[in-house]
Amino acid sequence: FTTALIGLSERLGVSLVARVHGVPMGVPHTRPVSVTTSGTRPELVGGQRTWFDRVVLPAGVGNLLEFRLGQLGRDAVGLAVHVPHYLAQSRYTPAGIALLERLHEVSGLAVDMAGLTESAAQTIDEIALRVEESEEVATVVHALERQYDAFTATRGGANLLADATDLPSADELAAEFEKFLAEQRPEGA
């Protein structure tokens, strides 16, 4: 499959292969939509701030295609937009806009988003109405907001893609964890 796609991209003279998808995440709709970018070269990812230096996740055929293209020295990017998990089965236009904006940044491809911008405003209004109507949904959203804000505050950034340069090392994390466990032991144990 990947061989066929790579061959097709070569015959068509494609200079950059981009794959896009959404990922349900525990993020609130009231905060900026973020997009995680992967690429066959660091320059393709650009100055995007990352959560972690390296992450190992389950992969699909799109990831394999990106990997194979990288092995061949070809340019490929993967864009994963973070969709609030409670909206994963709904139309969430702000995620589409964030994805298209990021695609423009990495590829130069420009898409007229006037209709999407109007749709996104309607979507946000509809979500606000649903949150207002349901105490249970409001509780979930407010909890996600607190979690998001606490996480970004500790990272010193405006969103989940804040700079990761001051993350503790594995040894520092292990030492803190051991210290925590030692404090949990009952007296005399």
Residue pairs with C-beta under 8 A, 6 or more apart in sequence:
1 61
2 61
2 64
2 65
2 68
3 68
5 17
5 65
6 65
6 68
6 69
6 72
6 74
9 17
9 69
9 74
15 75
16 44
16 75
16 76
16 77
16 106
16 107
17 65
17 66
17 69
17 74
17 75
17 76
17 77
18 76
18 77
18 78
18 79
18 103
18 106
18 107
19 62
19 65
19 66
19 76
19 77
19 78
19 79
20 78
20 79
20 80
20 81
20 99
20 103
21 62
21 78
21 79
21 80
21 81
22 80
22 81
22 82
22 83
22 88
22 95
22 99
23 36
23 80
23 81
23 82
23 83
24 83
24 84
24 85
24 88
25 82
25 83
25 84
25 85
26 84
26 85
26 144
26 147
27 34
27 82
27 84
27 85
27 144
27 148
27 160
28 84
28 141
28 144
28 145
28 148
29 84
29 87
29 92
29 94
29 124
29 127
29 141
30 141
30 145
31 145
31 148
31 159
32 98
32 158
32 159
33 81
33 82
33 83
33 94
33 95
33 97
33 98
34 81
34 82
34 98
34 159
34 160
34 161
35 48
35 79
35 80
35 81
35 82
35 98
35 99
35 102
36 50
36 51
36 79
36 80
36 82
36 161
37 44
37 45
37 46
37 48
37 77
37 78
37 79
37 80
37 102
37 106
38 45
38 63
38 66
38 77
38 78
38 80
39 45
39 66
39 75
39 76
39 77
39 78
39 106
40 66
40 69
40 70
40 74
40 75
40 76
40 77
41 70
41 75
44 75
44 76
44 77
44 106
45 77
45 106
46 105
46 106
48 161
49 157
49 161
49 162
49 163
49 164
50 161
50 164
51 160
51 161
51 164
52 164
52 167
53 164
53 167
62 78
63 78
65 76
66 76
66 77
66 78
69 75
69 76
70 76
77 106
77 107
79 99
79 102
79 103
79 106
81 95
81 96
81 98
81 99
81 102
82 95
82 160
83 92
83 95
84 92
84 144
86 137
86 140
86 141
87 127
91 123
92 123
93 116
93 119
93 120
93 122
93 123
94 120
94 123
94 124
96 116
96 120
97 113
97 116
97 117
97 120
100 111
100 113
100 116
103 109
103 111
104 110
104 111
130 137
131 137
131 138
131 141
132 138
148 160
151 160
152 158
152 159
152 160
152 162
155 162
155 163
155 164
156 162
156 163
156 166
157 163
168 176
